[in-house]
């Protein structure tokens, strides 16, 4: 069962593991979109993202980053 755009918490955890040195709030949405779609477990349609979805992922990633 792969990751979907709505799995913001799971995506955030995977992004933190893959890019531990990146401060999530410095990432542009175009780069974030690429990071998410390049995750090995990501299986959703890349065209189904939106600014709101990317923002939710970025905020979840930021929370994981702060807690790490």
Phi and psi restraints in degrees (value plus and minus 20) as a CYANA .aco file:
   2 UNK   PHI    -106.0   -66.0
   2 UNK   PSI     151.7   191.7
   3 UNK   PHI     -97.1   -57.1
   3 UNK   PSI     122.1   162.1
   4 UNK   PHI    -137.3   -97.3
   4 UNK   PSI     144.4   184.4
   5 UNK   PHI     -75.8   -35.8
   5 UNK   PSI     -50.2   -10.2
   6 UNK   PHI     -98.1   -58.1
   6 UNK   PSI     -26.8    13.2
   7 UNK   PHI    -109.7   -69.7
   7 UNK   PSI      34.8    74.8
   8 UNK   PHI     -79.5   -39.5
   8 UNK   PSI     -59.5   -19.5
   9 UNK   PHI     -85.8   -45.8
   9 UNK   PSI     -64.5   -24.5
  10 UNK   PHI     -87.3   -47.3
  10 UNK   PSI     -60.3   -20.3
  11 UNK   PHI     -83.0   -43.0
  11 UNK   PSI     -63.1   -23.1
  12 UNK   PHI     -79.0   -39.0
  12 UNK   PSI     -62.9   -22.9
  13 UNK   PHI     -82.8   -42.8
  13 UNK   PSI     -64.1   -24.1
  14 UNK   PHI     -85.9   -45.9
  14 UNK   PSI     -58.3   -18.3
  15 UNK   PHI     -84.5   -44.5
  15 UNK   PSI     -60.0   -20.0
  16 UNK   PHI     -83.3   -43.3
  16 UNK   PSI     -61.4   -21.4
  17 UNK   PHI     -86.2   -46.2
  17 UNK   PSI     -57.8   -17.8
  18 UNK   PHI    -100.7   -60.7
  18 UNK   PSI     -53.7   -13.7
  19 UNK   PHI    -149.3  -109.3
  19 UNK   PSI      43.2    83.2
  20 UNK   PHI     -86.0   -46.0
  20 UNK   PSI     -41.4    -1.4
  21 UNK   PHI    -107.0   -67.0
  21 UNK   PSI     -30.1     9.9
  22 UNK   PHI    -111.2   -71.2
  22 UNK   PSI     110.7   150.7
  23 UNK   PHI    -100.8   -60.8
  23 UNK   PSI      94.1   134.1
  24 UNK   PHI     -75.2   -35.2
  24 UNK   PSI     -53.7   -13.7
  25 UNK   PHI     -92.7   -52.7
  25 UNK   PSI     -28.0    12.0
  26 UNK   PHI    -112.7   -72.7
  26 UNK   PSI     -24.2    15.8
  27 UNK   PHI    -107.7   -67.7
  27 UNK   PSI     107.7   147.7
  28 UNK   PHI     -92.8   -52.8
  28 UNK   PSI     132.4   172.4
  29 UNK   PHI     -81.1   -41.1
  29 UNK   PSI     -53.3   -13.3
  30 UNK   PHI     -83.3   -43.3
  30 UNK   PSI     -60.6   -20.6
  31 UNK   PHI     -91.3   -51.3
  31 UNK   PSI     -60.1   -20.1
  32 UNK   PHI     -80.3   -40.3
  32 UNK   PSI     -63.1   -23.1
  33 UNK   PHI     -76.9   -36.9
  33 UNK   PSI     -65.0   -25.0
  34 UNK   PHI     -85.0   -45.0
  34 UNK   PSI     -64.0   -24.0
  35 UNK   PHI     -78.2   -38.2
  35 UNK   PSI     -63.7   -23.7
  36 UNK   PHI     -87.1   -47.1
  36 UNK   PSI     -68.3   -28.3
  37 UNK   PHI     -88.8   -48.8
  37 UNK   PSI     -39.4     0.6
  38 UNK   PHI    -108.1   -68.1
  38 UNK   PSI     -25.2    14.8
  39 UNK   PHI     -83.3   -43.3
  39 UNK   PSI     116.4   156.4
  40 UNK   PHI     -78.7   -38.7
  40 UNK   PSI     -51.4   -11.4
  41 UNK   PHI    -111.4   -71.4
  41 UNK   PSI     -20.5    19.5
  42 UNK   PHI     -97.3   -57.3
  42 UNK   PSI     105.8   145.8
  43 UNK   PHI    -150.6  -110.6
  43 UNK   PSI      -6.1    33.9
  44 UNK   PHI    -111.8   -71.8
  44 UNK   PSI     150.5   190.5
  45 UNK   PHI     -93.0   -53.0
  45 UNK   PSI      99.7   139.7
  46 UNK   PHI     -77.1   -37.1
  46 UNK   PSI     -45.0    -5.0
  47 UNK   PHI     -99.9   -59.9
  47 UNK   PSI     -27.4    12.6
  48 UNK   PHI    -106.7   -66.7
  48 UNK   PSI     -16.8    23.2
  49 UNK   PHI     -99.0   -59.0
  49 UNK   PSI     144.5   184.5
  50 UNK   PHI    -167.4  -127.4
  50 UNK   PSI     151.2   191.2
  51 UNK   PHI     -80.4   -40.4
  51 UNK   PSI     -60.5   -20.5
  52 UNK   PHI     -83.6   -43.6
  52 UNK   PSI     -61.0   -21.0
  53 UNK   PHI     -85.5   -45.5
  53 UNK   PSI     -66.2   -26.2
  54 UNK   PHI     -83.5   -43.5
  54 UNK   PSI     -57.6   -17.6
  55 UNK   PHI     -84.7   -44.7
  55 UNK   PSI     -61.8   -21.8
  56 UNK   PHI     -82.5   -42.5
  56 UNK   PSI     -60.8   -20.8
  57 UNK   PHI     -85.6   -45.6
  57 UNK   PSI     -64.2   -24.2
  58 UNK   PHI     -81.7   -41.7
  58 UNK   PSI     -61.7   -21.7
  59 UNK   PHI     -87.8   -47.8
  59 UNK   PSI     -60.0   -20.0
  60 UNK   PHI     -85.2   -45.2
  60 UNK   PSI     -60.4   -20.4
  61 UNK   PHI     -84.1   -44.1
  61 UNK   PSI     -60.8   -20.8
  62 UNK   PHI     -81.9   -41.9
  62 UNK   PSI     -61.4   -21.4
  63 UNK   PHI     -82.9   -42.9
  63 UNK   PSI     -63.5   -23.5
  64 UNK   PHI     -83.0   -43.0
  64 UNK   PSI     -61.2   -21.2
  65 UNK   PHI     -82.0   -42.0
  65 UNK   PSI     -63.7   -23.7
  66 UNK   PHI     -84.2   -44.2
  66 UNK   PSI     -55.6   -15.6
  67 UNK   PHI    -100.7   -60.7
  67 UNK   PSI     -34.4     5.6
